[in-house]
Amino acid sequence: MSGRMSTRRAGIYFFDHGAQYFTARTKVFHDFIQPLISEGIIERWNARYVKFDGDQIIERKKWIDDEPRYVGVPSMNKIAKHMAEGLNVHINTRVISIKRDDTWQLTDKSGQLYNNFDWVISTVPATQATEFLPKTFKYYDHIKDIKMLACFSLMLGFTEKLPLEFEAAHVINSDISWIAVNSHKPRRAARFTLIVHSSEEYSEAHINDDRKTVMQHLMNETSNVIGHDVSIADYQNIHGWRYANNAKREYCQIFLDPDLKLAACGDWCLGGRIEGAFTSAYNLINTMKECVL
């Protein structure tokens, strides 16, 4: 879940360049976030929403009158940071292999060993999970067949606000699919910022292209859609997510192998949303408890 809740700081500008918001459509997730709402870790985002077909607005909606959309405050990654308090978390650590004797041993890219784990639970995207999970894992072939698609996040920071008719927008029939006024979200920095996501079709075709070329194209597309030249942005950057979304929004079974004491979960198991990440983990842990007990 923390991967989707990414936030990048660039001087005076802040960008939620992963998931833009989340909903709570199940009772168990709704109950889970209530304490975080009470503590001020999560707030509702009441944006003016539009839908573009190319450069034409074909739908308008005010989210204050619709299903609640939530964000972390003052950034999306605040939720993950809050949940990680008191835990022993190793960041910027890439595990490249796991090995089992009596217990599991993990090896990272630098050769560092991490020993004596009874269980190993993978929460990385499906494609990355098969890079280190053994082929003897009960669900290895199933996970290997799950295709994930790329996405680019364009980050633009401005010294002056753009006069837009929206704060959140989906876009169809374009190489971009989403535009958000990130600075409009609750308790964000005052500096005006935009986040733009590319379409899946464009991302898949260009994920290995030169980033400056991709950024320029997406800026041109954004300018055409909103009718304002975004090349005037004071800050311009782009991030490529190689494994952003499932090619098929399937709902997978629980990937639990009690014999090997291996498991896998993640948003890719349940439709790709933040709530899907939570529900996947929640279902897995409850099933694990039954196995252990």
N, C-alpha and C positions, 0 to 999 in steps of 0.2 A: 504493500500500500504506500510505503514511503517514497518509492520511485515515482509514482504518479503525482505525489504531493511535493514536487520539486519547486524550489524557489531560487532564483538567481539574483544576486545583488551586483550592480555595476555602478559604483560611485553613488550618485544621488538617485539612481533609478532601481526599482524593484520589479521583478517579473515572476509570476507563477507560470512557468513555461511547460508544466506538465498538465495535469487535470485542471480544468478551469473552475469547477464547482462540483458538488455532489448532491444527490437526493437521498432520502430515507424512505423507502417504500415497504420495508418489512418491519414488523413490530420489534424484533430482536435488535436490529440496527438502530431503529428510532430510540429504543430504550438505552442503547449503548452511548449514543451521542448526547443524551440529555444532560448528564453531569458536565460534559465539556461545554455545552451551551451555557449552563449555569455559571461555570467558571470563567466564561468569556474567551474560551479557546476557539469556539466556533460561533459564527454569526450568520444570519440570513443575508443573502445578496439580492436586493430588490432592484434589478436592472430594467431598463427599457430594452425589450428584445425585438429584433426584426429578423426576417428571413429574406435573403437576396436570391433572385434568379438572375445570375450575371450581375448587372449593375442596377437592376430594378427591384425595389422592395415589394414583395408579394404578401407579406404577413407582418402584423404588428401585435405586440402583446406587452403587458406590464406584469412582471413577475410577482409584484406585490399582491396581485389578484389571482395568482396561479399557484401551482405546486411549489413549496419552498425549495429554493436552491441555497446550499450552504457552502461556506468557505472557512478556512482557517484564518485566524487573525493574530497578528497583523500580516501573516503570510500563510500560504497553504502548508508549508513544512513545519509550522508551529505545532500542528497536531502530532506529527511523528516525533518531534523533539519532546513534547510533553509526555507522550507515552513511553519514551525511552529513558526518562529520568530514573536514576537508580539502577539501571541495567548496564551490564558489561557489553558494550557495543563496539565492534571494530569496524571503522569506516575505511573506505578506499582500500579494501582488501578483497582481492579476487581469488576465490578458491578454484583450483584447477584440477584437483583429484581428491577422491575419498577412498579410504581403504579400511577394511574391517578385519580385526582379529577377534578378541573378546568384546572390544568396543570399537567405535568408529574413530578414525584418524583423518584429519583434513590437512591438506597441503595447499598453501597459497602460492601466488606467482613468484614470490621472492624465495620460496623454499621453506618458509616458516611452517612449523608443524603445530597443530592444535589437537590435543589428545583427549581420550576418555569420554567420548560422547555415547550415551546409550542410544539415542535417536538422532537422525539427521533429517531435517525438513527443508526442502528447497522451496523458495518463494520467488525465484527469478523467472523471467519469461521462459516459455516452454522450450524454445530453441536453445537457450543458454543452459537450461537444466540438463539436456541430453549430452552436453559437453563433458559433464563430470559424473552424472548418475551411471551406475554400472548397467550393462545390458541385461543383467540378471534381475534387475528391478521389475517387479510384476507388470508395471504399466509403461515400461520404457518405449515399446513400439507405439502405443497409443499417443504418448506425449510427442514422440518424434514426428508423427503425422500431422501435428497441429501447426499450421502455417501462420506466421505473424507478419503484419505489414508495418511499413515504416511511416514516419511523419516528421515534417520539419516544423520547428517553432521559430517564428520570426519575432524578434524583440526590438521594439522601437521606443525610444525615449525623446520627448519633445520639451522645449523650453516654454512653448505656448500651447494651450489646448486647441484641439481641432473642433470645429462646430459640427458635431455629429448628431444624428437623430436617434442614436442608440448607444447602449453600453455593452450589449452582447448581440452577436449576429451569427447565424448559420448562413452559409453560402453554397448554392448548388450551381452546376454547369460552369464551373470555374476551376482553376488550379489551386485555389484556396477554399477552405471549408469552414473556417471559423475566424471571427474577429472579436476581440474583447478590449474594452477600455479597462485595463488591469487596475489602474489607479482609482477607478470608481468603487472598487470593492471596499468593504468596511475597514476602516482604520489603516488604509494604505498611505504611503507617502504622498505629498501633495503634487509632486511632479507628474505630468501627464504621460502615460505609457500605454502602448498598444501591444497586444499579443495576437499573432496571426498564425493559424495552423494551415498547413497545406492539405490538399486532398490526398486520399490514399493512392489514387491512380498516378498523380504527379510524383509523389514521394517514392513509390516503388520503382518508377522509371528513372529517377534521378538521384537516388540515395548515395551513389558513389561519385556524383559529379562534383566539380569544384564548388566550394561553399559560397564564394563570392558571386559566382554566376547564378547559383540558385537563389541567393539572397536578393540580387538585383531583379530577377524574374518575379519573385514573390512580392517585392515592393511595387513593381509595375502593376501586377495584378490587383494588389490592394488599392493602389491609387485609382485604378479604373473602376473598381467596385464602389468605393466610397465617394469618389469625385473630389478628392483632395490629394495633393502631391505629398506622399509620405517620405520622399527622398530628402525633405528638409529636416528630418529627424536628427537631433543632436547626438543620439546614441543609436547604433545599428548593429545587430548581431543575429546570428542564427544558430540553432542547435538541431542536430539530426537524431531523432529517436529511431533506431533500427528495428526495434521490436515494440511498437506502440499499441497495436490492436490485432485481435484475431481476424484472419481472413473470413472465417465463419463465426458468427456470434453463437457458438454452441454452448450448451450447458452440460459440463462433464461430470462424471462420477467422481467419487472421492478417491484420490490416488494414495492409497495406504497399503503398505506391504508389511504386515506385522512379523513375518518371518525374518526379513532382513532389517526390520526396524528403520525403514525408509519411508518418506512421504513427500508429496509435493502439493502445493496449493498456490493460489494467486488469483488476481482479477481475471486472468485469461481462462480460468475454469468456469466462470459465471458471467459471461457477457462483457467483460472488460471495464466495468465501472468500479469506483471506489467501494461502493456497497458490495459489489461482487467479491472484492478482495477480502473484506471483512467476513462475509458469509461463507466463503470458501474455507477460510481459516477456522471459523467457528464450527462448521460442520465437521471438519477434519479433527479438531481437538476433541470434540464430543465423542467421535467414533474411536479415537485413540484411547480415551478414558475407558471405554467399554472393553477394548482389547487388553489393556494393562490390568484392569480390575477383574 
